[in-house]
Amino acid sequence: MKRLMLVAAALLLLSAHAVAQDDAVSYVYSTYFVCSPDAESRADEIVRSSFKPHYDAAVEQGDILSWSWMQHFVGGEWRRVLLIIAPDMDSIIDASGAVGEVIEDETPEAGRAFSAICSSHEDYIWRTMPGVGNGATGERGAAGFTVYLECDMSREQRADEIVREVLAPVYDAHIGDGELTSWNWLEHHVGGPWRRILALGADDHKTLMRARDSILADFDDRRFERALRELNEICHTHSDYMWDVVFPAP
């Protein structure tokens, strides 16, 4: 388990010179879909042609900050993810309901076709933490590596302290040209058993993996051993995914 957070140095700054962190809190409504692999491209086309215009309009009207549609590259059973990002819970709830109703009213056949392909899903709402990472609306990159962590709820705040005070400077130092475009540590607000997310973004998967290897090397320093051991005791189970951003926010 010691290697968990090394691998995690995997939702999504200049290197050693100066790091501009986002102190604004954002809420991320994430719907994780389980889909039929042989029809996923059709689901992507439905999102592009029937759903995307409405989410784009919600951004333009200021109802949400951004949205994106991501596809599975490596990982478990989740095959697609719809992300909606807003500055507060009221906006998340209003926008997700309103856009869903518009899509259902204006493109009911597309909605039924999509549901036949992606027949089950899980919903989570995540919240960013001030001063940790570069914020959910920052530059993400086309490739993402996300670690979903199950943690001891009574000790989660200590895990947050470790990430903020000990590990964050290392992640920050690997944001820059040819390395990471983003990193974020998000806390569970609504949803299932996963309690924290550590997400990295880069321009492509090869760049992402090279950056991860560099961070692994940094964390091999003995001064991180104690913090990593404690963090892995608190957040004891994890699942890794790699994602492609199909439709980034406009």
Buried (B, 14 or more C-beta within 10 A) or exposed (E): EEEBBBBBBBBBBEBEEEBEBBEEEBBBBBBBBBBEEEBBEBBBEBBEEBBBBBBBEBBEEEBBBBBBBBBBEEBEEBBBBBBBBBBEBEBBBBBBEBBEEBBEEEBEEBBEBBBEBBEEBBEBBBBBBEEBBBBBBBBBBBBBBBBBBBBEEEBBEBBBEBBBEBBBEBBBBBBBEEBBBBBBBBBBBEBEEBBBBBBBBBBEBEBBBBBBEBBBEBBEEEEBEEBBEBBBBBBEBBBBBBBBBBBBBE
